[in-house]
Amino acid sequence: MNCKRDVIPDIGATVTTFVTLYTGSASSDAYEIVRKIGFGKHADIFEGVRMIDLKRCIVKPAKEVGRLSIEQEIKILRSLGGGINIPKLYDIVQDSQMEPPSLVFEYIENIDFRTLYPTFSDGDVRYYMKELLKAVEFCHSKSVMHRDIRPHNIMIDHNQRKLRLFGWDYAEVHVPNCRYSVRVGRGFHKAPELLLQYEEYDCSVDIWNVGVVIASMVFRKEPFFHGASNFHILQAIARVLGTKGLLNYVEKYDMETITDGIDAIAHFERRSWQSFFNESNERFASMEVMDLLDKLLQWDHKQRLTAGDALKHAYFNR
């Protein structure tokens, strides 16, 4: 099927005219790198300073990846401009057509999640997960799938109580009945449909990711699902959600022809969320959070809450 992803407005005719697409683009001399604050598959993240007014910013110099991928990321970020908890794209820096561009964003005084999350109260988790869902609801309203929501891409300025969703390298526009690459995001946070190589997925892949982030926070376990391969991650999920649900899911969407070795996963009964609470995380325990996790972490992507419905859940109204 020929899937036209025309939801995002076209901002240029060809990649060869990339520099001319962005009037006012600066050269690298306009910014100075201060320090490295993060890393990723396609780009490292740096704190920078805009030299004209010494304004702090985040600079993401693109590594040598396909120009079409970079152009797609910029189109998506511009289409989401002004969205709640979406980072502001200040500038696009490119010295020549021979070099990939660098993206310049608003500055966020982020604290690494490995340091920050253990300090969170129950109220903090509720607040920031609501802010995350607001960003997800907005991008889904534009038919954009993020496809890589995980702690590394959630930047939080705890002093300002501000969250921004970064990491748009894998973002794509969703068109109904189209097929998409399953080689997106990182394995530990991938939704079951991606692990099962099911290409007709939709925005609900992001809802699974949000559920995994919430589980990681409240149960103090990151990553929540761990495995050395797609098979082992599926098995880790089955240990929690039960193997029967997996087999029913595979059968319902006729995935038998694309899955390999699923029958080798042992039989596990569904585990209760209550069993994950202990002395180290009991402050997060509530009927509301367990009910929300039930409705986000569903094998069947069609059964997961939408971001809008999740925002109305009782968990966020306490």
Long-range contacts (C-beta under 8 A, 24 or more apart in sequence): 1-177, 1-178, 1-179, 3-175, 3-177, 3-178, 3-179, 4-175, 5-172, 5-173, 5-175, 5-178, 7-79, 7-142, 7-143, 7-144, 7-173, 7-175, 8-75, 8-76, 8-79, 8-144, 8-173, 9-75, 9-79, 10-75, 11-74, 11-75, 11-78, 12-71, 15-67, 15-68, 15-71, 16-97, 18-67, 18-71, 18-94, 18-97, 18-101, 19-94, 19-96, 19-97, 22-74, 22-92, 24-91, 25-91, 25-92, 25-93, 25-94, 25-101, 26-91, 26-92, 26-93, 26-104, 27-93, 27-94, 27-95, 28-93, 28-95, 28-102, 30-91, 30-93, 31-57, 31-59, 31-91, 31-93, 31-104, 33-59, 37-110, 38-110, 38-152, 40-152, 40-167, 40-169, 41-169, 42-69, 42-169, 43-169, 45-166, 47-107, 48-104, 50-90, 50-91, 50-104, 55-107, 56-107, 57-90, 57-104, 57-105, 57-106, 57-107, 58-87, 58-104, 58-105, 58-106, 58-107, 58-108, 59-93, 59-102, 59-103, 59-104, 59-105, 60-102, 60-103, 60-104, 60-105, 61-100, 61-102, 62-100, 62-101, 62-102, 62-103, 63-100, 64-100, 65-100, 67-100, 69-169, 70-100, 70-101, 72-171, 72-172, 73-103, 73-168, 73-169, 73-171, 74-101, 74-103, 76-144, 76-168, 76-171, 76-172, 76-173, 77-103, 77-168, 79-142, 79-144, 80-138, 80-139, 80-142, 80-144, 83-135, 83-138, 83-139, 83-142, 84-134, 84-135, 84-138, 85-131, 85-132, 85-134, 85-135, 85-138, 85-163, 85-164, 85-165, 86-135, 86-138, 86-139, 86-164, 86-165, 87-155, 87-164, 87-165, 87-166, 105-166, 106-164, 108-155, 108-156, 108-157, 108-162, 108-164, 109-157, 109-159, 109-160, 110-155, 110-156, 110-157, 111-156, 111-157, 111-158, 113-151, 113-152, 113-154, 113-156, 113-222, 114-222, 116-156, 116-158, 117-151, 117-216, 117-217, 117-220, 117-222, 118-220, 120-217, 121-283, 122-283, 122-284, 122-286, 124-158, 125-214, 125-217, 125-218, 125-284, 126-315, 126-316, 126-318, 127-161, 128-154, 128-156, 128-163, 129-210, 129-213, 129-214, 129-217, 129-316, 130-311, 130-316, 131-163, 132-163, 132-165, 132-210, 132-213, 133-210, 133-307, 133-310, 133-311, 134-311, 135-163, 135-164, 135-165, 136-165, 136-206, 136-207, 136-210, 136-307, 137-306, 137-307, 137-308, 137-311, 139-165, 139-171, 139-206, 140-203, 140-206, 140-306, 140-307, 143-173, 143-174, 143-175, 143-203, 144-171, 144-172, 144-173, 144-174, 144-203, 145-171, 145-172, 145-173, 145-174, 145-180, 145-202, 145-203, 145-205, 145-206, 146-170, 146-171, 146-206, 146-209, 147-171, 147-172, 147-184, 147-185, 147-205, 147-206, 148-184, 148-185, 148-186, 148-189, 148-209, 149-189, 149-206, 149-209, 149-210, 149-213, 150-185, 150-186, 150-188, 150-189, 150-209, 150-212, 150-213, 151-213, 151-216, 151-222, 154-213, 174-202, 174-203, 176-202, 185-209, 187-227, 187-229, 187-230, 187-233, 188-212, 188-223, 188-224, 188-225, 188-226, 188-227, 188-233, 189-213, 189-223, 189-225, 190-230, 190-233, 191-301, 192-234, 192-237, 192-246, 192-249, 192-299, 192-301, 193-301, 195-230, 195-233, 195-234, 195-237, 196-230, 196-234, 196-249, 196-250, 196-255, 196-258, 196-259, 196-262, 197-255, 197-258, 197-259, 198-253, 198-255, 198-258, 200-253, 201-301, 202-301, 203-306, 204-301, 204-302, 204-304, 204-306, 205-301, 206-307, 207-296, 207-304, 207-305, 207-306, 207-307, 207-310, 208-296, 208-297, 208-301, 208-304, 210-296, 210-307, 210-310, 211-292, 211-293, 211-296, 211-297, 211-304, 212-297, 214-289, 214-292, 214-293, 214-296, 215-276, 215-293, 215-297, 217-284, 218-281, 218-284, 218-285, 218-289, 219-276, 219-277, 219-281, 219-284, 220-280, 220-281, 221-276, 231-261, 231-264, 231-265, 234-262, 234-265, 235-265, 235-266, 237-299, 238-265, 238-266, 238-268, 239-268, 239-271, 240-270, 240-271, 240-297, 241-270, 241-271, 241-297, 241-298, 241-299, 242-268, 242-269, 242-270, 242-271, 243-267, 243-268, 244-270, 245-270, 245-299, 245-300, 246-299, 248-299, 248-300, 249-299, 249-300, 252-300, 286-315, 286-318, 288-313, 288-314, 288-315, 288-318, 289-315, 291-315
